Amino acid sequence: MTASQREQTSERARLYWRRTKVMTFWLMLLWFIVTFSAIFFARQLSVYTFLGWPISFFMAAQGSILIFVAIIAFYGWRMHRLDDAYNHDSEHER
C-alpha cells in the first residue's frame, strides 16, 4: 500500500468516525430531551390526554419506550448504511 493510499484510507476512517460521532450525539440528545421533558414537564403535560390517559402518564408508561426503540432501530439502520458505504468502497480499493 502506497503512502497516498494509506492517507486516503486514513481520511476515510476519520470521516466515518466523525459521521458516527455526530449521529450518536444527536441521537443521545434526542434521548435526553425525551427523558427530561417527560419528567420535568409532567404537570404541564397532564392537561393533555391521549386515549383517555394524561399524556405525561402515557409518556412515562409507553411513549418514551417507543421513542427509545425507534432511536435504536434508526441507529442500527443508519450504521449499517455507513458501514456498507465505507467498508464496501474500501474493499474495492485493495
Helices and strands as residue ranges (DSSP letters): H 3-40, H 42-45, E 49-50, E 53-54, H 55-58, I 59-63, H 64-93
